[in-house]
C-alpha cells in the first residue's frame, strides 16, 4: 500500500508543478489523443447556455476549450434545423468540441462525423445528463446502467472518425447511491477507445443538488492509465473550489459549468493561477459593462429572431447577478417585449452603476461585491500568502 501511495504521489506531481509566486498549481499541456489542450479550465456543454456567443466570451477570457450544447444525434442526422443551428464552429479558428447524445451506435457515429466535418477537434458522448427528457430515452446518464451499450457507442464513433480526432465521454459517478460504478464504467469506456473521461461528481438521482463526491472522481483517476486525462466537474464556483478539486482528486483538468454564467472572469483567474501570471484585478463595472455589451452584440448577430429577445434577457440576468439594483433590472427586462428595449435597459443599468462606482470610489466607499472569482482569489492570498507552496499529494 505504501508503494502504491508513493507511485500515486509521483504520478500526480508529474502532472502538476508548483508556482513559486503565489503557491498554486500550474499545469502542463494536457494531451488528448493527438490534441494538446493548454492550461486553464474547460467550459462544460450545457443546453441553452453554451451557444456561440457565450462560448466566445469564455474563450476570450481564458477557457482552455469550450463545448457546444449537448446535441441529439438523431436530430442532427435528420437535419433538424433547431439542433443543426447549435453546432457553430468557434470564431477566429479557435478549437472547440461537440457533444452528442443518443443510444444507437450507427446514429451517434454519423452525428460524430458531422461534428468532425464542421471542424470539431474532439467529439464527446454524453453519458452524464440527468434530465428526464434525456434519460427517458435511455440516453445520457441512463447509459451508466448499460455499460456494454455505452462501450459500443464509443467503439462506433472511434471507428467512424479520423484517427486525429479523439472520442471522449462525460459521465456521472453512477445512477444512484446503490450503483456507484464510476471507475469501472470509465475503464470500460477507455478500453473501447475513449481518450479522455470527464466525471461529474454526483449520481443521476442527485441531479445538481447535494455534495459533489470528490473521492469518486479520484477513484476514476486512480483506475485509468496515466496517459488518459481525467477531468473533474461539479460545483466549481471559486478558485478555492478549483484548487480543492485538483488537490483531492488528482484530476488533470477541471470543467466549469453553471458558475461561468455571467462570470467569465473565473476562467481568467484560473488561467493566471495555472500559468503563474499576475493575478487579475476584480472586473470593474466598466469592464463588466463592456463584456455584457459584447455578449449582447453577438446575441443580436448570431441568434435568430424568435430567440433573440429571450437570449438578451438572459444576458442581463447573468451579468446583473450580485450587482446593486440587479433584481429590479431583471424584473424590468422580463417585462420588455422588444430586443432594442432590453438593450437600452442594460445600457442605462450599467451607465448608472458606473457613475455610482466612480462616485463611491471618490469617497472611499464601496458596495460592489467583486464577483466570486475575485473574492476567492483574495481569500486564497489571505490564507496562504505569497510564498507558501501547495501541491496535490
C-alpha positions as CSV (number, residue, x, y, z in Angstrom):
1,X,0.0,0.0,0.0
2,X,2.8,2.4,0.8
3,X,4.4,1.8,-2.6
4,X,1.0,2.3,-4.3
5,X,0.6,5.6,-2.4
6,X,4.1,6.7,-3.4
7,X,3.5,5.8,-7.0
8,X,0.3,7.8,-7.0
9,X,2.0,10.8,-5.5
10,X,4.7,10.7,-8.1
11,X,2.1,10.5,-10.9
12,X,0.2,13.5,-9.6
13,X,3.3,15.6,-9.0
14,X,4.3,14.7,-12.6
15,X,1.2,16.3,-13.9
16,X,1.3,19.4,-11.7
17,X,4.1,21.9,-11.0
18,X,4.2,24.3,-8.1
19,X,4.3,28.0,-8.8
20,X,6.9,29.9,-6.7
21,X,4.9,33.2,-7.0
22,X,1.6,32.5,-5.3
23,X,1.9,28.9,-4.3
24,X,-0.7,27.4,-6.6
25,X,-0.9,24.7,-9.2
26,X,0.5,25.2,-12.7
27,X,-0.5,22.7,-15.4
28,X,1.4,21.5,-18.4
29,X,-0.3,20.8,-21.7
30,X,-2.9,18.1,-21.5
31,X,-2.7,15.6,-24.4
32,X,-6.0,14.1,-25.5
33,X,-5.1,11.6,-28.2
34,X,-3.2,13.8,-30.7
35,X,-4.8,17.0,-29.4
36,X,-2.9,19.3,-26.9
37,X,-5.1,21.4,-24.6
38,X,-3.4,24.3,-22.9
39,X,-3.7,25.3,-19.3
40,X,-6.9,26.7,-17.8
41,X,-10.4,25.3,-17.2
42,X,-12.8,23.8,-19.7
43,X,-16.3,25.1,-20.4
44,X,-18.9,22.3,-19.9
45,X,-21.6,21.6,-22.6
46,X,-24.9,23.0,-21.3
47,X,-28.2,23.1,-23.1
48,X,-29.5,26.6,-23.8
49,X,-26.3,28.0,-22.4
50,X,-23.1,27.2,-24.4
51,X,-24.2,28.8,-27.6
52,X,-21.7,30.6,-29.9
53,X,-21.9,34.0,-28.1
54,X,-21.3,32.5,-24.6
55,X,-18.6,30.2,-25.8
56,X,-16.8,33.1,-27.4
57,X,-16.9,35.2,-24.3
58,X,-15.5,32.3,-22.2
59,X,-12.8,31.6,-24.8
60,X,-11.8,35.3,-24.8
61,X,-11.4,35.1,-21.0
62,X,-9.1,32.1,-21.0
63,X,-11.2,28.9,-21.3
64,X,-8.9,26.2,-22.5
65,X,-11.6,24.5,-24.5
66,X,-15.3,25.1,-25.0
67,X,-18.1,22.6,-25.8
68,X,-21.3,23.1,-27.8
69,X,-24.6,22.5,-26.2
70,X,-25.3,18.8,-26.0
71,X,-27.0,17.8,-29.2
72,X,-29.3,14.9,-30.1
73,X,-27.5,12.6,-32.6
74,X,-30.8,11.6,-34.1
75,X,-31.9,15.2,-34.7
76,X,-28.5,16.1,-36.2
77,X,-28.5,13.3,-38.8
78,X,-32.2,14.1,-39.6
79,X,-31.2,17.7,-40.3
80,X,-33.4,19.3,-37.7
81,X,-32.8,23.0,-38.1
82,X,-33.0,23.9,-34.5
83,X,-30.3,21.4,-33.5
84,X,-28.0,21.8,-36.5
85,X,-28.1,25.5,-35.8
86,X,-26.5,25.0,-32.4
87,X,-23.4,23.3,-33.9
88,X,-21.5,26.5,-34.7
89,X,-17.7,26.4,-35.0
90,X,-15.8,28.8,-32.7
91,X,-14.9,32.1,-34.1
92,X,-11.4,33.0,-35.1
93,X,-10.4,29.4,-35.8
94,X,-10.3,28.5,-32.1
95,X,-10.7,24.9,-31.3
96,X,-13.9,23.6,-30.0
97,X,-15.6,20.3,-29.0
98,X,-19.0,19.0,-29.9
99,X,-21.0,16.8,-27.5
100,X,-23.7,14.5,-28.8
101,X,-26.2,12.1,-27.1
102,X,-28.0,9.0,-28.3
103,X,-28.1,5.2,-27.9
104,X,-27.9,3.9,-31.4
105,X,-24.2,3.3,-32.4
106,X,-24.8,4.0,-36.1
107,X,-26.7,7.2,-35.4
108,X,-24.3,8.5,-32.9
109,X,-21.3,7.7,-35.2
110,X,-23.0,9.5,-38.0
111,X,-23.5,12.6,-35.8
112,X,-19.9,12.4,-34.7
113,X,-18.8,12.5,-38.4
114,X,-21.0,15.6,-38.9
115,X,-19.3,17.3,-36.0
116,X,-15.8,16.5,-37.3
117,X,-16.8,17.9,-40.7
118,X,-17.6,21.3,-39.3
119,X,-14.2,21.3,-37.5
120,X,-14.6,19.9,-34.0
121,X,-11.2,19.0,-32.5
122,X,-12.9,16.2,-30.5
123,X,-16.3,14.6,-30.1
124,X,-17.7,13.9,-26.7
125,X,-20.5,11.4,-26.0
126,X,-22.9,12.5,-23.3
127,X,-23.3,9.8,-20.6
128,X,-24.0,12.1,-17.7
129,X,-27.0,14.2,-18.4
130,X,-29.6,13.6,-15.6
131,X,-32.5,15.4,-17.3
132,X,-35.7,13.3,-17.6
133,X,-36.2,14.2,-21.2
134,X,-32.8,12.6,-22.0
135,X,-32.8,9.7,-19.6
136,X,-36.4,8.8,-20.6
137,X,-35.0,7.9,-24.0
138,X,-32.3,5.8,-22.1
139,X,-29.6,8.3,-23.1
140,X,-27.3,10.5,-21.1
141,X,-26.7,9.1,-17.6
142,X,-29.0,6.2,-18.2
143,X,-26.2,4.7,-20.2
144,X,-24.3,4.1,-16.9
145,X,-26.8,1.3,-16.3
146,X,-25.8,-0.2,-19.7
147,X,-22.0,-0.2,-19.9
148,X,-22.0,-2.7,-22.8
149,X,-24.1,-0.4,-24.9
150,X,-22.2,2.6,-23.8
151,X,-18.9,0.9,-24.9
152,X,-20.4,0.1,-28.3
153,X,-21.2,3.8,-28.8
154,X,-17.5,4.6,-28.1
155,X,-16.3,1.9,-30.5
156,X,-18.6,3.0,-33.2
157,X,-17.6,6.6,-33.0
158,X,-13.9,5.8,-32.8
159,X,-14.2,3.7,-35.9
160,X,-16.1,6.4,-37.8
161,X,-13.8,9.4,-37.0
162,X,-10.4,10.2,-38.5
163,X,-7.6,9.0,-36.2
164,X,-6.6,12.5,-35.3
165,X,-10.0,13.4,-33.7
166,X,-10.3,11.9,-30.2
167,X,-13.5,10.4,-28.8
168,X,-14.2,11.4,-25.2
169,X,-17.0,10.9,-22.7
170,X,-18.7,12.8,-19.9
171,X,-20.2,10.6,-17.2
172,X,-21.5,10.7,-13.6
173,X,-20.4,8.6,-10.7
174,X,-23.4,6.3,-11.0
175,X,-27.1,6.1,-11.4
176,X,-27.9,6.3,-7.7
177,X,-26.2,5.5,-4.3
178,X,-26.7,1.8,-4.8
179,X,-24.9,1.8,-8.2
180,X,-21.7,3.8,-7.8
181,X,-19.7,2.5,-10.8
182,X,-17.7,5.4,-12.0
183,X,-14.3,3.8,-12.0
184,X,-15.4,0.5,-13.6
185,X,-17.5,2.3,-16.2
186,X,-14.8,4.8,-17.1
187,X,-12.2,2.0,-17.5
188,X,-14.6,0.1,-19.9
189,X,-15.1,3.3,-22.0
190,X,-11.3,3.8,-22.2
191,X,-10.9,0.2,-23.3
192,X,-13.4,0.9,-26.0
193,X,-11.5,3.9,-27.3
194,X,-12.2,6.9,-25.2
195,X,-9.2,9.3,-25.0
196,X,-10.5,11.4,-22.1
197,X,-13.1,11.0,-19.3
198,X,-14.9,13.8,-17.6
199,X,-16.6,12.9,-14.4
200,X,-19.4,14.9,-12.7
201,X,-19.1,14.0,-9.1
202,X,-22.8,13.3,-8.4
203,X,-25.2,10.5,-9.2
204,X,-28.1,10.8,-11.7
205,X,-30.5,10.8,-8.8
206,X,-28.7,13.8,-7.2
207,X,-29.2,15.9,-10.3
208,X,-27.4,19.2,-9.5
209,X,-28.0,19.2,-5.8
210,X,-26.2,17.6,-2.8
211,X,-22.5,17.3,-2.3
212,X,-20.1,16.6,-5.1
213,X,-18.2,13.4,-4.2
214,X,-14.5,14.1,-5.0
215,X,-13.5,10.6,-3.8
216,X,-15.4,9.1,-6.7
217,X,-13.6,11.3,-9.2
218,X,-10.3,10.4,-7.5
219,X,-11.2,6.7,-7.9
220,X,-11.6,7.2,-11.7
221,X,-8.2,8.9,-11.9
222,X,-6.6,6.0,-10.0
223,X,-8.3,3.4,-12.2
224,X,-7.3,4.7,-15.6
225,X,-4.0,4.6,-17.4
226,X,-2.0,7.8,-16.6
227,X,-2.0,8.8,-20.3
228,X,-5.8,9.1,-20.3
229,X,-6.7,12.5,-18.9
230,X,-9.5,12.7,-16.3
231,X,-11.4,16.0,-16.0
232,X,-13.2,16.8,-12.7
233,X,-16.6,18.6,-12.8
234,X,-19.2,19.7,-10.3
235,X,-19.8,22.8,-8.2
236,X,-16.5,24.6,-9.1
237,X,-17.6,28.2,-8.4
238,X,-14.4,29.7,-7.0
239,X,-10.7,29.5,-7.1
240,X,-10.8,27.6,-3.8
241,X,-13.2,25.1,-5.3
242,X,-10.9,24.7,-8.3
243,X,-7.8,24.0,-6.1
244,X,-9.8,21.6,-3.9
245,X,-11.0,19.7,-7.0
246,X,-7.4,19.2,-8.3
247,X,-5.9,18.6,-4.9
248,X,-8.4,15.9,-3.7
249,X,-9.0,14.1,-7.0
250,X,-5.6,14.4,-8.8
251,X,-7.6,15.2,-12.0
252,X,-5.7,16.6,-15.0
253,X,-8.1,19.4,-15.6
254,X,-11.3,20.9,-14.4
255,X,-14.6,21.6,-16.2
256,X,-16.8,24.5,-15.2
257,X,-20.5,24.8,-16.0
258,X,-23.2,26.9,-14.4
259,X,-20.7,29.1,-12.4
260,X,-19.5,30.6,-15.7
261,X,-22.8,32.2,-16.5
262,X,-22.2,35.9,-16.2
263,X,-18.7,35.3,-14.7
264,X,-16.2,34.5,-17.5
265,X,-13.6,36.2,-15.2
266,X,-13.4,32.9,-13.4
267,X,-11.6,31.4,-16.4
268,X,-9.2,34.3,-16.5
269,X,-8.4,33.9,-12.8
270,X,-7.8,30.1,-13.2
271,X,-5.6,30.6,-16.2
272,X,-3.5,33.1,-14.2
273,X,-3.1,30.5,-11.4
274,X,-2.2,27.8,-13.8
275,X,0.4,29.8,-15.7
276,X,1.9,31.9,-12.8
277,X,0.8,35.1,-14.5
278,X,-0.1,38.2,-12.3
279,X,-3.4,37.7,-10.6
280,X,-6.1,39.7,-12.4
281,X,-7.9,42.5,-10.6
282,X,-11.6,42.2,-10.0
283,X,-13.6,43.3,-13.0
284,X,-14.7,46.9,-12.7
285,X,-18.2,47.9,-13.6
286,X,-16.8,49.4,-16.8
287,X,-15.3,46.0,-17.7
288,X,-18.5,44.1,-16.9
289,X,-20.4,46.6,-19.0
290,X,-18.1,46.1,-21.9
291,X,-18.3,42.3,-21.7
292,X,-22.1,42.3,-21.4
293,X,-22.3,44.6,-24.4
294,X,-20.1,42.3,-26.4
295,X,-22.1,39.3,-25.4
296,X,-25.3,41.1,-26.3
297,X,-24.0,42.2,-29.6
298,X,-23.1,38.7,-30.6
299,X,-26.6,37.5,-29.5
300,X,-28.1,40.1,-31.9
301,X,-25.7,38.9,-34.6
302,X,-26.0,35.1,-34.3
303,X,-29.3,34.4,-32.7
304,X,-32.5,34.0,-34.8
305,X,-35.4,36.4,-34.5
306,X,-37.5,34.0,-32.5
307,X,-34.9,33.5,-29.7
308,X,-33.2,36.9,-29.7
309,X,-35.4,38.6,-27.0
310,X,-35.1,35.6,-24.7
311,X,-31.4,35.4,-25.1
312,X,-30.9,39.1,-24.4
313,X,-33.0,38.9,-21.3
314,X,-30.8,36.0,-20.2
315,X,-27.6,38.0,-20.6
316,X,-28.9,40.7,-18.3
317,X,-30.0,38.2,-15.8
318,X,-26.5,36.7,-15.7
319,X,-24.4,39.8,-15.7
320,X,-26.5,41.7,-13.2
321,X,-26.3,38.9,-10.6
322,X,-24.9,40.3,-7.3
323,X,-24.9,43.9,-8.5
324,X,-26.7,46.8,-7.0
325,X,-30.2,47.1,-8.5
326,X,-29.9,43.7,-10.3
327,X,-33.2,42.3,-9.1
328,X,-35.1,45.3,-10.3
329,X,-33.3,45.2,-13.6
330,X,-34.2,41.5,-14.1
331,X,-37.9,42.3,-13.3
332,X,-37.9,45.1,-15.9
333,X,-36.1,43.1,-18.5
334,X,-38.8,40.3,-18.5
335,X,-41.5,42.9,-18.9
336,X,-40.0,44.3,-22.1
337,X,-41.0,42.7,-25.4
338,X,-38.6,44.2,-27.9
339,X,-34.8,43.4,-28.2
340,X,-33.9,47.0,-28.6
341,X,-35.7,47.9,-25.3
342,X,-33.8,45.2,-23.4
343,X,-30.5,46.5,-24.8
344,X,-31.4,50.1,-23.8
345,X,-32.3,48.9,-20.4
346,X,-29.0,47.2,-20.0
347,X,-27.1,50.3,-21.2
348,X,-28.9,52.5,-18.6
349,X,-28.3,50.0,-15.8
350,X,-24.5,49.8,-16.4
351,X,-24.2,53.5,-17.0
352,X,-25.9,54.2,-13.7
353,X,-23.7,51.6,-11.9
354,X,-20.6,53.0,-13.5
355,X,-21.4,56.5,-12.3
356,X,-22.2,55.2,-8.8
357,X,-18.9,53.3,-8.7
358,X,-16.9,56.3,-9.6
359,X,-18.7,58.5,-7.1
360,X,-18.2,56.0,-4.2
361,X,-14.6,55.5,-5.2
362,X,-14.0,59.2,-4.7
363,X,-15.3,58.9,-1.1
364,X,-13.6,55.6,-0.4
365,X,-16.9,53.7,-0.2
366,X,-17.8,50.5,-2.0
367,X,-20.8,48.2,-2.1
368,X,-19.6,46.3,-5.1
369,X,-19.2,42.6,-4.3
370,X,-16.4,41.9,-6.8
371,X,-17.6,38.6,-8.1
372,X,-16.9,35.1,-7.0
373,X,-13.6,34.8,-8.8
374,X,-12.2,38.0,-7.3
375,X,-13.4,37.2,-3.8
376,X,-12.0,33.7,-3.9
377,X,-8.6,34.9,-5.2
378,X,-8.5,37.4,-2.3
379,X,-9.3,34.6,0.2
380,X,-6.6,32.4,-1.2
381,X,-4.0,35.0,-0.9
382,X,-5.0,35.9,2.7
383,X,-4.9,32.2,3.7
384,X,-1.7,31.2,2.0
385,X,0.4,34.3,1.4
386,X,2.8,35.0,-1.3
387,X,5.5,32.4,-0.6
388,X,3.6,29.3,0.6
389,X,3.5,26.4,-1.8
390,X,0.7,24.0,-2.4
391,X,0.7,20.6,-4.2
392,X,-1.7,17.8,-4.9
393,X,-0.2,14.9,-3.0
